[in-house]
Amino acid sequence: MADSQTIWFRYRFTLDNGRQSVFEVRLDPETLTILRPANPAPPPDWTTLAYSPCEHCALPAEARHCPIAVNLSDVVKEFDDVLSFRSAKVVIETRERQYAKEGPVQELLFPLLGIYMSGSGCPSMEKFKPLLRHHLPFATSEETIYRVITMYVTAQYMRVKNGQEPDWELKGLNELYEQVNRVNKDFCRRLNKAVNEDAMVNSVIILDSLGYMVKRTAQKTEQYLNRVFAPYLKEPS
C-alpha cells in the first residue's frame, strides 16, 4: 500500500467472465517517476532494448531495458490473452476521488497505459509528467485539448521565470506530439511481438489517437480558447 506522501492510482478491472485484476501505480512525489518494488522479479526478455528498439531511443547507451516495457510488464502479462472488444468494468481510485466505467477492454486500459508511458523514465515522454500528476482518466477530447494547451503554456511561463526562451506560438507542441507518435508506433511494434491478443496494442493506438487529435485541431482549439477566455480578452472599461 502507498504511504501518506506517495501519489498513487489503483485500477481494478473486472472482465465479463468475472476475472479480476488490480494494478496500483505509485509515483515519487518529487520526480513523478513510477516507483518500482523493492525486490522486483527479473523483467521478461521482451522488455530489453535489443528485442525491439525504438528508432529514436533517447535512453543512455548503458541502458539495457525499455523502462516503459519493464513497468508495464505485469499488465501485459495479465492481458496477454484478452481480445480488445471484450466487455469489462474498471474502477479507478486515487487519494482524492474515484472513477468507474464499463466498455471494451481496449478503452478501459489506455488511461493506465498513459501513466506508464509518462512516468517510467522514457526521455521522450517525460514532458507529460504535469498531466500525470493531475491524472484524469477518460477525459473528453475537449478536456484533453484544454489540459494539454494549458500545460504547455504554463511550461512556457516557467521557462520565462527561469530565464529561458519561451515558445508562446506553441510551435514545439507539434514537435512534442510527433516525438510521442514515434514512441507509440515503436512500442506497438514491441507489443505485437510480445502478446498473443490485441487488447494492449489497441489501447496504445487509442492513446496515440488522442495525441493526433490535439495536433490536428489547432485552429478549432484557438477558437475554443477565445470563447473560454473571453472575460480576459476584454479591454478595461
Secondary structure, 3 states (H helix, E strand, C coil): CCCCCCEEEEEEEEECCCCEEEEEEEECCCCCCECCCCCCCCCCHHHECCCCCCCCCCCCCCCCECHHHHHHHHHHHHHCCCCCCCEEEEEEEECCCEEEEEEEHHHHHHHHHHHHHHHCCCCCCHHHHHHHHCCCCCCCHHHHHHHHHHHHHHHHHHHHHCCCCCCCCCHHHHHHHHHHHHHHHHHHHHHHHHCCCCHHHHHHHHHHHHHHHHHHCHHHHHHHHHHHCHHHHCCCC
